[in-house]
Amino acid sequence: MFNEKLCFILPSYNEEKTLINIIKEIKKFGKIIVVDDCSTDQTSSILSSLEVTNIRNEINLGYDLSLNVGFKKAIELNMDYAITIDADGQHDVDDAKKIINLLYSGNSIVKGKRKYLPRISEKFFSLYTNTFYNIFDPLCGLKGYNLKDCKGLDLLNPNNIIGTKTLLNVRRKKLNIAEFEIKQIKRSDVPRYGGFFNANIKIFKGLFNLILNDISNLFKIS
């Protein structure tokens, strides 16, 4: 059922092949915010014919900063809930519906959990957070947020790697987090998240900073 206070945030870069079908599937549940990260395909013309909030970045910002733009708009629109979903068709809409129900049940964050992690950096990141935070696959892009609970927990931090800072802050605050295994749909072309090399470097850097922060906090407590 459609909820005026729920929105979907879709960062998109050259996803003309999948974008329109995803929007058609999710528009029955809530409002849609598409952050077009300077696409050079037909994304702009496709979005002009659809009832969505369309934000086009002036320069290519990348996935994480585009998410940041989407969160800012969701808060500006006074949304209660936001669900991030990839525009490349790898996420199943049925899983997004599960996230909606779990958000309504009182969880601060609901996240998908992939069975297969494609990058070595994601495996190490997940191993660390699973060991110390009991959170597997924090980098999954399919997440739901109770914005009232999350907006003060680094949600708008430019270094909030795929929402990870917020996710771990919610865990530290002992707020409710739900996670479940999602269906993975293989994309037909090359991933847009920074390329193989750059994406791994970025994720390893994020993991290194997380470990340093945790060590620093440990010494403060001691």
C-alpha atoms as a printed R data frame, in Angstrom:
    type eleno elety resid chain resno      x       y       z
1   ATOM     1    CA   MET     A     1  0.000   0.000   0.000
2   ATOM     2    CA   PHE     A     2  1.241   3.485  -0.913
3   ATOM     3    CA   ASN     A     3  2.685   5.564   1.927
4   ATOM     4    CA   GLU     A     4  3.190   9.315   1.454
5   ATOM     5    CA   LYS     A     5  5.902   9.273   4.111
6   ATOM     6    CA   LEU     A     6  7.994   6.523   2.534
7   ATOM     7    CA   CYS     A     7 10.437   7.082  -0.303
8   ATOM     8    CA   PHE     A     8 12.868   5.090  -2.396
9   ATOM     9    CA   ILE     A     9 16.284   6.561  -3.194
10  ATOM    10    CA   LEU     A    10 17.849   5.392  -6.451
11  ATOM    11    CA   PRO     A    11 21.354   6.618  -7.316
12  ATOM    12    CA   SER     A    12 21.642   6.108 -11.046
13  ATOM    13    CA   TYR     A    13 24.420   6.354 -13.595
14  ATOM    14    CA   ASN     A    14 23.662   5.180 -17.127
15  ATOM    15    CA   GLU     A    15 21.022   2.659 -16.077
16  ATOM    16    CA   GLU     A    16 18.486   3.329 -18.853
17  ATOM    17    CA   LYS     A    17 17.967  -0.399 -19.441
18  ATOM    18    CA   THR     A    18 16.646  -1.161 -15.961
19  ATOM    19    CA   LEU     A    19 15.558   2.128 -14.372
20  ATOM    20    CA   ILE     A    20 12.058   2.419 -15.796
21  ATOM    21    CA   ASN     A    21 11.026  -1.132 -14.796
22  ATOM    22    CA   ILE     A    22 12.251  -0.659 -11.238
23  ATOM    23    CA   ILE     A    23 10.330   2.604 -10.893
24  ATOM    24    CA   LYS     A    24  7.146   0.997 -12.210
25  ATOM    25    CA   GLU     A    25  7.461  -1.776  -9.621
26  ATOM    26    CA   ILE     A    26  8.135   0.379  -6.545
27  ATOM    27    CA   LYS     A    27  5.976   3.448  -7.213
28  ATOM    28    CA   LYS     A    28  2.949   1.653  -5.741
29  ATOM    29    CA   PHE     A    29  4.610   1.695  -2.296
30  ATOM    30    CA   GLY     A    30  6.012   5.206  -1.906
31  ATOM    31    CA   LYS     A    31  7.566   8.258  -3.484
32  ATOM    32    CA   ILE     A    32 10.683   7.966  -5.613
33  ATOM    33    CA   ILE     A    33 13.837  10.061  -5.552
34  ATOM    34    CA   VAL     A    34 16.218   9.407  -8.424
35  ATOM    35    CA   VAL     A    35 19.689  10.937  -8.195
36  ATOM    36    CA   ASP     A    36 21.008  11.014 -11.744
37  ATOM    37    CA   ASP     A    37 24.787  11.139 -11.468
38  ATOM    38    CA   CYS     A    38 25.418  12.870 -14.804
39  ATOM    39    CA   SER     A    39 24.229   9.977 -16.952
40  ATOM    40    CA   THR     A    40 25.144  10.190 -20.627
41  ATOM    41    CA   ASP     A    41 22.490   7.744 -21.855
42  ATOM    42    CA   GLN     A    42 18.707   8.330 -22.114
43  ATOM    43    CA   THR     A    43 18.128   8.510 -18.348
44  ATOM    44    CA   SER     A    44 17.113  12.200 -18.409
45  ATOM    45    CA   SER     A    45 14.461  11.750 -21.091
46  ATOM    46    CA   ILE     A    46 13.135   8.608 -19.399
47  ATOM    47    CA   LEU     A    47 12.760  10.380 -16.054
48  ATOM    48    CA   SER     A    48 11.090  13.418 -17.610
49  ATOM    49    CA   SER     A    49  8.045  11.289 -18.429
50  ATOM    50    CA   LEU     A    50  7.749   9.711 -14.963
51  ATOM    51    CA   GLU     A    51  6.311  10.979 -11.677
52  ATOM    52    CA   VAL     A    52  9.520  11.001  -9.665
53  ATOM    53    CA   THR     A    53 11.649  13.548  -7.846
54  ATOM    54    CA   ASN     A    54 14.549  13.784 -10.265
55  ATOM    55    CA   ILE     A    55 17.817  15.313  -9.070
56  ATOM    56    CA   ARG     A    56 20.634  15.574 -11.589
57  ATOM    57    CA   ASN     A    57 24.094  16.136 -10.132
58  ATOM    58    CA   GLU     A    58 26.025  18.993 -11.718
59  ATOM    59    CA   ILE     A    59 29.154  16.846 -11.707
60  ATOM    60    CA   ASN     A    60 29.660  13.105 -11.338
61  ATOM    61    CA   LEU     A    61 29.726  12.513  -7.571
62  ATOM    62    CA   GLY     A    62 29.782   8.733  -7.413
63  ATOM    63    CA   TYR     A    63 27.452   6.326  -5.650
64  ATOM    64    CA   ASP     A    64 27.998   7.346  -2.020
65  ATOM    65    CA   LEU     A    65 27.669  11.099  -2.485
66  ATOM    66    CA   SER     A    66 24.637  10.534  -4.698
67  ATOM    67    CA   LEU     A    67 23.070   8.589  -1.826
68  ATOM    68    CA   ASN     A    68 23.881  11.570   0.377
69  ATOM    69    CA   VAL     A    69 22.007  13.861  -2.024
70  ATOM    70    CA   GLY     A    70 19.029  11.501  -1.895
71  ATOM    71    CA   PHE     A    71 18.967  11.418   1.910
72  ATOM    72    CA   LYS     A    72 19.059  15.215   2.060
73  ATOM    73    CA   LYS     A    73 16.082  15.405  -0.279
74  ATOM    74    CA   ALA     A    74 14.161  12.770   1.715
75  ATOM    75    CA   ILE     A    75 14.645  14.794   4.905
76  ATOM    76    CA   GLU     A    76 13.719  18.002   3.082
77  ATOM    77    CA   LEU     A    77 10.495  16.311   1.922
78  ATOM    78    CA   ASN     A    78  9.788  15.312   5.537
79  ATOM    79    CA   MET     A    79  9.822  11.585   4.822
80  ATOM    80    CA   ASP     A    80  9.558   9.129   7.723
81  ATOM    81    CA   TYR     A    81 11.209   6.204   5.915
82  ATOM    82    CA   ALA     A    82 13.737   5.868   3.099
83  ATOM    83    CA   ILE     A    83 14.768   2.735   1.233
84  ATOM    84    CA   THR     A    84 17.915   2.701  -0.873
85  ATOM    85    CA   ILE     A    85 17.752   0.428  -3.887
86  ATOM    86    CA   ASP     A    86 20.158   0.073  -6.786
87  ATOM    87    CA   ALA     A    87 19.027   1.208 -10.222
88  ATOM    88    CA   ASP     A    88 20.812  -1.625 -12.032
89  ATOM    89    CA   GLY     A    89 18.144  -4.265 -11.425
90  ATOM    90    CA   GLN     A    90 20.184  -6.425  -9.031
91  ATOM    91    CA   HIS     A    91 17.672  -6.034  -6.191
92  ATOM    92    CA   ASP     A    92 14.369  -7.891  -6.104
93  ATOM    93    CA   VAL     A    93 11.301  -5.720  -5.458
94  ATOM    94    CA   ASP     A    94  9.841  -8.470  -3.246
95  ATOM    95    CA   ASP     A    95 12.802  -7.940  -0.914
96  ATOM    96    CA   ALA     A    96 12.054  -4.212  -0.834
97  ATOM    97    CA   LYS     A    97  8.517  -5.075   0.300
98  ATOM    98    CA   LYS     A    98  9.950  -7.129   3.156
99  ATOM    99    CA   ILE     A    99 12.013  -4.120   4.187
100 ATOM   100    CA   ILE     A   100  8.878  -1.965   4.306
101 ATOM   101    CA   ASN     A   101  7.110  -4.393   6.637
102 ATOM   102    CA   LEU     A   102 10.140  -4.674   8.920
103 ATOM   103    CA   LEU     A   103 10.487  -0.884   9.109
104 ATOM   104    CA   TYR     A   104  6.846  -0.577  10.090
105 ATOM   105    CA   SER     A   105  7.495  -3.172  12.805
106 ATOM   106    CA   GLY     A   106  9.770  -0.754  14.653
107 ATOM   107    CA   ASN     A   107 13.268  -1.338  13.286
108 ATOM   108    CA   SER     A   108 15.595   1.628  12.889
109 ATOM   109    CA   ILE     A   109 17.413  -0.009   9.961
110 ATOM   110    CA   VAL     A   110 16.500  -3.005   7.839
111 ATOM   111    CA   LYS     A   111 19.198  -4.342   5.569
112 ATOM   112    CA   GLY     A   112 19.614  -6.955   2.940
113 ATOM   113    CA   LYS     A   113 22.249  -9.647   3.290
114 ATOM   114    CA   ARG     A   114 23.805 -11.066   0.137
115 ATOM   115    CA   LYS     A   115 24.837 -14.709   0.002
116 ATOM   116    CA   TYR     A   116 27.709 -13.930  -2.345
117 ATOM   117    CA   LEU     A   117 30.001 -10.905  -1.932
118 ATOM   118    CA   PRO     A   118 31.653 -10.082  -5.276
119 ATOM   119    CA   ARG     A   119 34.740  -8.157  -4.072
120 ATOM   120    CA   ILE     A   120 37.559  -9.330  -1.786
121 ATOM   121    CA   SER     A   121 37.347  -5.998   0.050
122 ATOM   122    CA   GLU     A   122 33.667  -6.618   0.830
123 ATOM   123    CA   LYS     A   123 34.508 -10.029   2.264
124 ATOM   124    CA   PHE     A   124 37.072  -8.527   4.657
125 ATOM   125    CA   PHE     A   125 34.747  -5.662   5.588
126 ATOM   126    CA   SER     A   126 31.944  -8.118   6.316
127 ATOM   127    CA   LEU     A   127 34.239 -10.397   8.313
128 ATOM   128    CA   TYR     A   128 35.206  -7.492  10.558
129 ATOM   129    CA   THR     A   129 31.688  -6.163  11.152
130 ATOM   130    CA   ASN     A   130 30.284  -9.657  11.610
131 ATOM   131    CA   THR     A   131 32.944 -10.401  14.243
132 ATOM   132    CA   PHE     A   132 32.669  -7.163  16.220
133 ATOM   133    CA   TYR     A   133 29.146  -5.890  15.476
134 ATOM   134    CA   ASN     A   134 27.238  -9.041  14.532
135 ATOM   135    CA   ILE     A   135 26.408  -7.467  11.176
136 ATOM   136    CA   PHE     A   136 27.015  -9.447   7.985
137 ATOM   137    CA   ASP     A   137 27.366  -7.644   4.627
138 ATOM   138    CA   PRO     A   138 27.107  -3.998   5.772
139 ATOM   139    CA   LEU     A   139 27.816  -2.843   2.211
140 ATOM   140    CA   CYS     A   140 24.634  -4.243   0.706
141 ATOM   141    CA   GLY     A   141 22.919  -1.388  -1.141
142 ATOM   142    CA   LEU     A   142 19.397  -2.513  -0.263
143 ATOM   143    CA   LYS     A   143 18.619  -0.900   3.091
144 ATOM   144    CA   GLY     A   144 15.655   0.736   4.794
145 ATOM   145    CA   TYR     A   145 15.965   3.604   7.261
146 ATOM   146    CA   ASN     A   146 13.683   5.088   9.892
147 ATOM   147    CA   LEU     A   147 14.807   8.656   9.235
148 ATOM   148    CA   LYS     A   148 13.782   9.943  12.662
149 ATOM   149    CA   ASP     A   149 16.155   7.439  14.261
150 ATOM   150    CA   CYS     A   150 18.962   7.699  11.718
151 ATOM   151    CA   LYS     A   151 19.310  11.289  10.569
152 ATOM   152    CA   GLY     A   152 21.459  12.262  13.578
153 ATOM   153    CA   LEU     A   153 23.719   9.219  13.216
154 ATOM   154    CA   ASP     A   154 26.009  10.221  10.330
155 ATOM   155    CA   LEU     A   155 23.288   9.721   7.718
156 ATOM   156    CA   LEU     A   156 24.455  12.849   5.899
157 ATOM   157    CA   ASN     A   157 28.155  12.200   6.451
158 ATOM   158    CA   PRO     A   158 29.899  12.347   3.035
159 ATOM   159    CA   ASN     A   159 32.042   9.381   4.096
160 ATOM   160    CA   ASN     A   160 29.039   7.217   4.965
161 ATOM   161    CA   ILE     A   161 30.083   4.312   2.725
162 ATOM   162    CA   ILE     A   162 26.807   2.827   1.444
163 ATOM   163    CA   GLY     A   163 25.220   3.773   4.788
164 ATOM   164    CA   THR     A   164 27.770   1.837   6.847
165 ATOM   165    CA   LYS     A   165 28.572   4.608   9.347
166 ATOM   166    CA   THR     A   166 24.893   5.019  10.139
167 ATOM   167    CA   LEU     A   167 24.360   1.268  10.374
168 ATOM   168    CA   LEU     A   168 27.168   0.837  12.912
169 ATOM   169    CA   ASN     A   169 26.068   3.902  14.889
170 ATOM   170    CA   VAL     A   170 22.589   2.406  15.143
171 ATOM   171    CA   ARG     A   171 24.167  -0.794  16.476
172 ATOM   172    CA   ARG     A   172 26.251   1.194  18.991
173 ATOM   173    CA   LYS     A   173 23.088   2.955  20.176
174 ATOM   174    CA   LYS     A   174 21.476  -0.469  20.630
175 ATOM   175    CA   LEU     A   175 18.585   0.442  18.342
176 ATOM   176    CA   ASN     A   176 16.783  -2.283  16.402
177 ATOM   177    CA   ILE     A   177 18.364  -3.649  13.230
178 ATOM   178    CA   ALA     A   178 16.789  -6.371  11.098
179 ATOM   179    CA   GLU     A   179 18.555  -8.209   8.295
180 ATOM   180    CA   PHE     A   180 17.597 -11.018   5.955
181 ATOM   181    CA   GLU     A   181 19.098 -12.812   2.986
182 ATOM   182    CA   ILE     A   182 18.074 -11.237  -0.289
183 ATOM   183    CA   LYS     A   183 17.887 -12.517  -3.826
184 ATOM   184    CA   GLN     A   184 20.812 -11.482  -6.016
185 ATOM   185    CA   ILE     A   185 20.049 -10.758  -9.644
186 ATOM   186    CA   LYS     A   186 23.152 -10.721 -11.808
187 ATOM   187    CA   ARG     A   187 23.479  -7.565 -13.878
188 ATOM   188    CA   SER     A   188 24.029  -7.928 -17.590
189 ATOM   189    CA   ASP     A   189 26.909  -5.450 -17.912
190 ATOM   190    CA   VAL     A   190 29.775  -3.918 -15.935
191 ATOM   191    CA   PRO     A   191 29.189  -2.597 -12.369
192 ATOM   192    CA   ARG     A   192 29.317   1.198 -12.053
193 ATOM   193    CA   TYR     A   193 30.638   1.381  -8.466
194 ATOM   194    CA   GLY     A   194 34.106   2.769  -9.176
195 ATOM   195    CA   GLY     A   195 35.397  -0.126 -11.259
196 ATOM   196    CA   PHE     A   196 37.064  -3.219  -9.803
197 ATOM   197    CA   PHE     A   197 40.321  -1.623  -8.644
198 ATOM   198    CA   ASN     A   198 38.990   1.725  -7.396
199 ATOM   199    CA   ALA     A   199 36.042   0.143  -5.583
200 ATOM   200    CA   ASN     A   200 38.309  -2.279  -3.695
201 ATOM   201    CA   ILE     A   201 40.673   0.538  -2.714
202 ATOM   202    CA   LYS     A   202 37.774   2.662  -1.459
203 ATOM   203    CA   ILE     A   203 36.266  -0.184   0.578
204 ATOM   204    CA   PHE     A   204 39.613  -1.201   2.093
205 ATOM   205    CA   LYS     A   205 40.211   2.442   3.020
206 ATOM   206    CA   GLY     A   206 36.801   2.558   4.698
207 ATOM   207    CA   LEU     A   207 37.599  -0.634   6.633
208 ATOM   208    CA   PHE     A   208 40.975   0.754   7.731
209 ATOM   209    CA   ASN     A   209 39.318   3.949   9.019
210 ATOM   210    CA   LEU     A   210 36.669   1.901  10.845
211 ATOM   211    CA   ILE     A   211 39.326  -0.196  12.602
212 ATOM   212    CA   LEU     A   212 41.301   2.922  13.585
213 ATOM   213    CA   ASN     A   213 38.133   4.525  14.955
214 ATOM   214    CA   ASP     A   214 37.259   1.413  16.953
215 ATOM   215    CA   ILE     A   215 40.775   1.203  18.411
216 ATOM   216    CA   SER     A   216 40.648   4.889  19.340
217 ATOM   217    CA   ASN     A   217 37.303   4.433  21.083
218 ATOM   218    CA   LEU     A   218 38.643   1.394  22.928
219 ATOM   219    CA   PHE     A   219 41.514   3.421  24.404
220 ATOM   220    CA   LYS     A   220 39.115   6.231  25.355
221 ATOM   221    CA   ILE     A   221 36.993   3.739  27.297
222 ATOM   222    CA   SER     A   222 40.100   2.323  28.979
